[in-house]
Amino acid sequence: MKSRLCKRLFKFLREEDGPTAVEYAIMLAAIFLACVASIGSMGTALNQKFNNIEQQMPK
């Protein structure tokens, strides 16, 4: 059983599907983090802009 598991593991590591899937997962995570960071900073900037507009409006 152990040798069968080792054979399957080595076969998985030799094939290109495993590393490719990991690379795509890392790229997807990096893109997701970049999107979250940019949306967060854009939201902060928009919030400040709307606060400035609100303060300039006559009451």
Summary of the structure (lengths in Angstrom):
residues: 59
radius of gyration: 24.5
end to end distance: 78.5
largest distance: 78.8
contacts: 105
relative contact order: 0.06
helix: 90%
strand: 0%
